[in-house]
Amino acid sequence: MLPSNLLRIRVSRGRIFPILAGSESELKLASRLVELYRTACEERAKKGEIAVMLQKIEEEQESSVDYRLVRGLALLLERRCAFAVKSDVDPLRARMAVFELASKRKISNQHQREEVIHEVARSMGVEASALESSMYADIDGELVLEGFSPLEPSLLLRYYNLSLIQTVLFKAMKLKFTASGNWKNIFRQIKRLGLMYTVEKIVEENGKDEYAITVDGPLSLFKMTDRYGVSLAKLLPQIVHSEEWSIQADILARNRGRVYALELHSSEVKGMVEYLPPEEFVEPSIYDSSLEEKFARSFELLNTGWKIKRESEPLVAGSNVLIPDFSFEKERVKVYLEIVGFWTEEYLRRKIEKLNSLSSDIDIIVAVDESLACSRLSRLKSKEVIYFSREVPTGVVLSHLKKREEERIEDEAKSIANEIRLTKDTVHLQEIADEYGVSLEATRRAISTKTLDGYSLFGDTLVSNRLLSELEKKLSVSDRLSHALKVLEEYSVDDPYALLEKLGYRVVWAGLDIDRSTIQKVSN
């Protein structure tokens, strides 16, 4: 972004046009400025000296190039510089020593001043000239250019154009955009920046899904405008990194008291606005923030049986789209968690309405950071919303998950309780769960409510009474425990010892040796 005083725009008929750079003369200017900083770095020039050189260029270009363009390009180049304090004595220490002595002597002329300088220099073991040059070496104009990362002039102009549009968006009340591809990175950037957004899925004629995204602008908020505006500006590079894109924004010009429309399409500014070259990409972290990473680590340590997974793809339900941060899975129960960054009461209200419109198959919890409220804090009462400050509460999230799990199990158990039909001699409960598409726990609960005419349950295995009679005959052949276990193993009974007990046997252990242990009939 650029400072607002360097903004270059044109307005006409209710529209606002950023004045992008790309002409031959502007390319020559960019080339000259890149060379200026390169040479200044080689010569270890001071920042003040560079400012004088830039001033001369401004004066030379006065009739042909806007001074704001010169300063804007120079500012982008300065961000690629490394300035350092160069002095023989720490500047702060040098000033304090000189000022203290001067105060005691009450100097009133140049001769007395030089005496103070020489005396302080001797006490510090340096020359008077070194002390003089060190005293103000830490002020901005005295900083020395020690490093510069050069770039091609054409790329500098593209960075400038991108920064210019970002500066315009800082005055946005609303931003709408579409893009082709790159959605994964765009969605992640929206989440990472904590922007307030709505997403609508669009199905194009070729059957390819596209999305139309609306992001609340900083001037639609009552507070935290600057912080939110910077976040919105940071989204733009990912949008323009797409092969095709378009943006529409309502820009408030306070000095004019009007709202102007900003419209840009990639085809209109092809080659003038682009994202960072691939080598300047930073490998993204699995998590969008330390907040998310800390929550995920803490949740995993609880060892709850829930599998937490980082989500990066949009969750589509009809024309609505949500972008959850995490999903939790346990057996057949899946719950999503979306962590909300910046928010207003109205934004939360819209989000809850969207949640209520989703299919009942989609279960989602929203965690809201109270410290990022952009309007007067007003909690909305909703079972889907968790409020937090500083860190997402793992205990509260887990409590929600357990509640959802219990509700789902109860619903599934009720749905199959009257549907289960037993036809085989042995039936594992997992077979029933798979047949009806429910969880094993729901199947256990459904079975517990049924009258099992002609069957008995051993562990998670149902065994018919007919088979029990057959097994009893086979078991009577030998009193060896190993023989009994081998017989029962053929029928995949989960809990063979429970079955033996059901048939009236007890196990007589001979230490831990199964081959020497026996079974004895104690009842019929």
Sequence and secondary structure as in RCSB ss.txt:
>XXXX:A:sequence
MLPSNLLRIRVSRGRIFPILAGSESELKLASRLVELYRTACEERAKKGEIAVMLQKIEEEQESSVDYRLVRGLAL
LLERRCAFAVKSDVDPLRARMAVFELASKRKISNQHQREEVIHEVARSMGVEASALESSMYADIDGELVLEGFSP
LEPSLLLRYYNLSLIQTVLFKAMKLKFTASGNWKNIFRQIKRLGLMYTVEKIVEENGKDEYAITVDGPLSLFKMT
DRYGVSLAKLLPQIVHSEEWSIQADILARNRGRVYALELHSSEVKGMVEYLPPEEFVEPSIYDSSLEEKFARSFE
LLNTGWKIKRESEPLVAGSNVLIPDFSFEKERVKVYLEIVGFWTEEYLRRKIEKLNSLSSDIDIIVAVDESLACS
RLSRLKSKEVIYFSREVPTGVVLSHLKKREEERIEDEAKSIANEIRLTKDTVHLQEIADEYGVSLEATRRAISTK
TLDGYSLFGDTLVSNRLLSELEKKLSVSDRLSHALKVLEEYSVDDPYALLEKLGYRVVWAGLDIDRSTIQKVSN
>XXXX:A:secstr
   GGG  EEEETTEEEE    SHHHHHHHHHHHHHHHHHHHTT BHHHHHHHHHHHHHHHTTTS HHHHHHHHH
HHHTTEEEE   SS HHHHHHHHHHHHHHHT  SHHHHHHHHHHHHHHHTS HHHHHHHTTTTSGGG EEEEE  
  HHHHHHHHHHHHHHHHHTTEEEEEEEESS HHHHHHHHHHHT  EEEEEEE TTS EEEEEEEE GGGSSS H
HHHHHHHHHHHHHHHTSSSEEEEEEEEETTTTEEEEEEEETTTSTTTS    GGG     SSSSHHHHHHHHHHH
HH  S EEEE  S EEETTEEE  SEEEEETTEEEEEEEE SB HHHHHHHHHHHHHS TT  EEEEEEGGGBSS
S      TTEEEESSS  HHHHHHHHHHHHHHHHHHHHHHHTTT    SSEEEHHHHHHHHT  HHHHHHHHHTS
  TTEEEETTEEEEHHHHHHHHHHHTT  BHHHHHHHHHTTT S HHHHHHHTTEEEE  TT TTT EEEE   
